[in-house]
Amino acid sequence: HKQIMMRRVPLRPHQLRVRAPVGRRACARVATPARPLLSLSTVAAPKLPLGARSFSATAISVDDPITKDEVKATVKAWCDGIVAIGKVFSEGGDYEAKALEHVQRHYAFGDVVPEGSKLLFKPTLASETNFRSDLDGTMSYFVGNGIHSEDNGFAIKPWSKVRFDIFGTFITGPTATVSGLYYFTPTATPDVEVKVEYSFQFVRSKAQPDQLKMVLHHSSVPYSPPN
């Protein structure tokens, strides 16, 4: 007898059949491709709000350039702070403590001011002591604590709303200057706005570089020509 050589021929996928147990339907299994492993480099980072910074990679340094978004946010915080002081005053709370918090948060005192320099603050309603460079003089302007007799407490008028416009911003690295107009609405006359011109100059706080401190604040009432 001739020896018959059997050779297995691999079946193609369409020729495969799965025998199901009696009484059960056959369900063909479909191979699912394995999911590729994701590396950190392929995962998209979450989107941050406009102006926000990610601290996971690199912390902000005191020498980092200031951004326009930071300037805008800081001007808004200053305006909101003036309203907050007046609200505490109207409610009979400790408005001086609230004002102190505001002044220390926004103005350059202590480690921010280099030796031989000083805060340059020219308040709107000051004609005798035109400039303020220390904490006591600045507080006097906002709450009228008796340091300067001309001060009636600008922040405790009070104001129910402060809005602002930015005319322009000039940024040179870790220093930013901004000018514009802000509009103060007295609580007693909500249908009236007082327009004031402002210029702020900011630097980064050495203790908290993500915070901007004011080294210059000049405010004035627009020129009114004689009738």
C-alpha positions in Angstrom: 0.0 0.0 0.0 1.1 3.4 -0.8 1.5 5.5 2.3 -0.8 8.4 2.1 0.7 11.6 3.5 -1.8 13.8 5.3 -1.1 17.5 5.4 -3.1 19.8 7.6 -4.4 22.8 5.8 -5.1 25.8 8.1 -8.7 26.9 7.9 -9.5 30.4 7.0 -11.6 32.5 9.4 -14.8 32.2 7.4 -14.5 28.4 7.5 -14.5 28.2 11.3 -17.6 27.0 13.0 -18.3 26.8 16.6 -20.4 23.8 17.8 -22.9 24.9 20.4 -24.2 22.6 23.2 -27.5 21.1 22.5 -30.4 23.5 23.2 -28.2 26.6 23.2 -27.5 29.0 20.4 -24.1 29.4 19.0 -22.6 32.8 19.6 -19.6 33.7 17.5 -16.8 35.4 19.4 -15.3 38.4 17.9 -11.7 39.1 18.9 -11.3 42.5 20.4 -8.1 44.3 19.7 -6.0 45.1 22.7 -6.1 48.7 23.8 -2.8 50.5 23.4 -1.2 51.6 26.7 -1.2 55.4 27.2 1.9 57.2 28.4 1.8 60.5 30.2 3.1 62.2 27.1 0.0 61.2 25.1 -2.6 62.2 27.7 -3.9 65.7 27.0 -3.6 68.2 29.8 -6.8 69.6 31.2 -7.6 73.1 29.9 -7.2 75.9 32.4 -9.4 79.0 32.7 -8.1 82.1 30.9 -5.3 83.7 32.9 -4.8 80.7 35.1 -1.4 79.1 35.5 -0.4 75.5 36.1 1.7 75.0 39.2 2.3 71.4 38.6 5.2 72.0 36.2 6.9 75.2 37.3 6.1 77.5 40.2 5.9 81.2 39.5 9.1 83.1 40.2 9.4 86.7 41.3 11.2 87.4 38.0 8.5 85.9 35.7 6.9 88.3 33.3 3.5 89.6 34.4 0.6 88.9 32.1 -2.3 91.1 31.0 -4.7 88.7 32.5 -3.0 89.0 35.9 -3.2 92.8 35.7 -6.9 92.8 34.8 -7.7 90.3 37.6 -5.7 92.4 40.1 -7.5 95.7 39.1 -10.8 93.9 39.5 -9.8 92.6 42.9 -8.9 96.1 44.0 -12.3 97.5 42.9 -14.1 94.6 44.6 -12.1 95.3 47.8 -13.3 98.9 48.0 -16.9 97.7 47.8 -16.3 95.0 50.4 -14.9 97.6 52.9 -18.0 99.8 52.5 -20.3 96.8 53.0 -18.6 95.8 56.3 -18.9 99.5 57.4 -22.6 99.6 56.5 -23.3 96.4 58.4 -21.5 97.8 61.5 -18.6 95.4 61.2 -14.8 95.8 61.7 -14.3 97.8 58.6 -10.8 98.9 59.7 -9.7 95.3 59.7 -11.2 94.8 56.3 -9.4 97.8 55.0 -6.1 96.7 56.5 -6.5 93.3 54.7 -7.2 95.2 51.5 -4.2 97.5 51.8 -1.8 94.8 52.7 -3.0 92.6 49.9 -2.7 95.2 47.2 0.0 97.8 48.2 3.8 97.3 48.3 5.1 97.3 51.8 7.9 95.4 53.5 10.0 93.0 51.4 8.5 94.2 48.1 10.0 97.7 48.3 13.8 97.8 47.8 15.9 99.8 50.2 15.9 103.5 49.3 12.5 103.2 47.6 8.9 103.8 48.8 5.3 103.3 47.8 4.1 106.0 45.4 0.4 106.6 46.3 -1.3 109.7 45.1 -5.0 109.5 46.3 -7.8 111.2 44.4 -9.1 113.3 47.3 -5.9 114.5 48.9 -4.7 118.1 48.7 -2.7 118.7 51.9 -0.8 115.4 52.2 -0.8 114.7 48.5 1.3 111.5 48.6 1.2 108.5 50.9 4.0 106.1 51.2 3.5 104.2 54.5 0.8 101.9 55.9 -0.7 104.5 58.3 -1.1 107.2 55.7 -2.6 104.7 53.2 -5.1 103.4 55.9 -6.0 107.0 56.8 -7.1 107.7 53.3 -9.4 104.7 53.0 -11.0 104.8 56.5 -10.2 108.3 57.9 -8.5 107.1 61.1 -7.3 110.6 62.1 -3.7 110.4 60.8 -4.5 113.1 58.3 -7.3 115.5 59.1 -8.3 115.9 55.4 -9.2 112.2 55.1 -12.9 111.3 55.5 -12.5 107.6 54.6 -12.8 107.1 50.9 -13.8 103.4 51.2 -16.5 104.1 53.8 -18.4 106.6 51.8 -19.6 103.8 51.0 -19.6 102.6 47.4 -22.0 99.9 46.2 -20.3 99.2 42.9 -16.9 99.9 41.2 -16.4 99.1 37.6 -13.4 99.8 35.4 -12.0 100.2 31.9 -8.4 99.6 30.9 -7.0 102.2 28.4 -3.7 100.3 28.1 -1.1 98.1 29.7 2.7 98.4 29.5 4.6 95.3 30.6 8.4 95.0 31.0 9.2 91.6 32.4 8.1 91.4 36.1 6.8 95.0 36.1 3.4 96.1 34.7 1.8 99.5 34.4 -1.9 100.0 33.6 -4.0 103.1 33.0 -7.7 103.6 32.7 -10.9 104.8 34.2 -12.9 103.4 37.1 -16.5 104.4 38.0 -17.7 104.5 41.6 -21.4 104.2 42.4 -22.3 105.7 45.8 -24.6 103.5 47.9 -26.8 106.5 48.7 -27.3 107.5 45.0 -27.3 104.3 42.9 -28.1 106.1 39.7 -24.9 108.2 39.8 -21.4 107.2 38.8 -18.2 109.1 39.8 -15.6 108.8 37.0 -11.9 108.7 38.2 -8.7 108.3 36.2 -6.1 105.8 37.5 -2.6 104.5 36.9 -1.3 101.4 38.7 2.2 99.9 38.5 2.6 96.3 39.7 5.5 94.1 40.7 5.5 90.5 42.0 5.4 89.9 45.7 8.6 88.3 46.9 6.8 86.2 49.5 4.0 85.1 47.1 5.1 85.7 43.5 1.6 84.8 42.2 0.3 88.0 43.8 0.9 91.5 42.3 1.7 94.4 44.6 1.1 98.0 43.7 4.2 100.2 43.8 2.5 103.2 42.2 -1.1 104.3 42.4 -2.2 107.6 41.0 -5.8 108.7 40.9 -7.3 111.9 39.8 -10.7 113.4 38.8 -10.9 114.3 35.1 -10.3 117.9 34.2 -13.4 120.1 34.3 -13.0 123.3 32.1 -14.3 126.5 33.6 -17.7 127.6 32.3 
